[in-house]
Each structure stands twice: as structure tokens, then as C-alpha cells.
Amino acid sequence: LAERMEETGAAGDLRTFLEHDVAFHRLLLRTSGNAMFAGLCDVVEEVLRGRTDHHLMPPEPKPEARDLHTEVAVAVAGGDAATARAAMSALCLEVVVGIAELSDDSPGAGRSG
């Protein structure tokens, strides 16, 4: 999945990238061994779809984000929990920062009420 995400992301195919991204995160959450994480599948999917539907995704997913997905996949496949956790934390932070940057650029950003 990470390879497909890299290919579709680099090509700017946001819709197909999104489908792979949803599948990637569902797979991680379901196979985490943590029932609470597994229960977050629908929430995470909604967030991922919402980012795309509400134009909070760049036209081409950032190479850094694509690299982090690959790093997570390789770490999980290799049983390296510490690296997987660090890469996923960095990926989540990249999402928060990216949304904040896009929100700051939108008309009316920073206005209250």
C-alpha cells in the first residue's frame, strides 16, 4: 500500500491516493492489537476523506508525508515498533501542521466569530 501511495501521490492522483491512504490506516489500526485503535477506523477514514473533500490536502501529497508512510510500513514489517511509532507521530504532526498552514491561508482565517 505504501508503494501505491507513493506512485499515486507523486502523480497527483489525489482520489486514488486517498483510497490507498484509507486502506493503509485501516490496516494498521485493525492489526495493531489494540481494540481502541481498531475502533478508530471509521473516525480516521472520515478525517482523511474530509481533508480531501474540504481541500485541506495539497494538490500533490507532500513527499515527506509519502516517505513517512513508507517508513511506517517498513518499520511495522520489520517489527521495529519504536521506529513505526516515531514515524507515525511525525506523520500525525505533519498533518496537523499542514492543516494549520492551509487554514492560515484561507479567507477569513484568524477571525473570530
C-alpha positions in Angstrom: 0.0 0.0 0.0 2.8 2.4 0.8 4.3 1.8 -2.6 0.9 2.5 -4.3 0.5 5.6 -2.2 4.0 6.8 -3.4 3.1 6.2 -7.0 -0.4 7.8 -6.9 0.8 10.7 -4.7 3.7 11.6 -6.9 1.4 11.5 -9.9 -1.0 13.9 -8.1 -3.9 11.4 -8.3 -5.5 12.5 -5.1 -8.6 10.3 -5.2 -6.7 7.1 -5.7 -4.1 8.2 -3.1 -6.9 8.8 -0.7 -8.3 5.3 -1.2 -4.8 3.8 -0.6 -4.3 6.1 2.5 -7.6 5.0 4.0 -6.7 1.3 3.4 -3.2 1.8 4.9 -4.5 3.4 8.1 -7.4 0.8 8.4 -4.9 -2.0 8.1 -2.6 -0.5 10.7 -5.4 0.2 13.2 -7.1 -3.2 12.7 -3.8 -5.2 13.1 -2.4 -3.1 16.0 -3.6 -5.5 18.6 -5.3 -2.6 20.4 -9.1 -2.7 20.4 -9.3 1.1 21.0 -7.2 1.8 17.9 -9.2 -0.7 15.8 -12.3 1.2 16.9 -10.9 4.4 15.4 -11.0 3.1 11.8 -14.2 5.0 10.8 -13.0 8.2 12.5 -9.7 8.2 10.8 -11.3 7.4 7.5 -13.6 10.4 7.9 -10.7 12.7 8.8 -8.8 11.5 5.7 -11.8 11.9 3.4 -12.6 15.3 5.0 -9.2 16.6 4.3 -9.5 15.9 0.6 -13.2 16.9 0.3 -12.6 20.2 2.1 -9.5 21.0 0.1 -7.2 20.7 3.1 -4.8 18.5 1.1 -2.1 19.9 -1.2 -2.7 19.2 -4.9 0.1 16.6 -4.6 0.6 14.8 -1.3 3.9 16.1 0.2 7.0 13.8 -0.5 7.7 14.0 3.3 4.3 12.5 4.1 4.7 9.8 1.5 8.1 9.0 2.9 6.7 8.7 6.4 4.0 6.3 5.3 6.8 4.1 3.7 8.9 4.4 6.9 5.9 3.3 9.0 5.2 0.3 6.6 8.9 -0.8 6.6 9.2 -0.5 10.4 6.0 -2.5 11.0 7.0 -5.2 8.6 10.4 -5.4 10.3 8.9 -5.5 13.8 10.5 -2.2 14.7 7.8 -0.7 17.0 9.9 2.3 18.1 10.6 3.5 14.5 7.0 2.8 13.5 5.7 4.9 16.4 8.2 7.7 15.7 7.3 7.8 12.0 3.6 7.7 12.7 3.9 10.5 15.3 5.8 12.6 12.7 3.1 11.8 10.1 0.4 13.0 12.5 2.3 16.2 13.3 2.8 16.8 9.6 -1.0 16.6 9.1 -1.7 19.0 11.9 0.9 21.5 10.7 -0.4 21.1 7.1 -4.0 21.8 8.0 -2.9 24.8 10.1 -0.9 26.2 7.3 -3.8 25.8 4.8 -6.2 27.3 7.4 -4.0 30.3 7.9 -4.0 30.9 4.1 -7.8 30.7 3.8 -10.0 33.8 3.6 -11.2 34.8 7.0 -8.5 32.8 8.8 -7.7 34.0 12.2 -11.0 35.9 12.5 -13.2 35.1 15.5 -17.0 34.7 15.3 
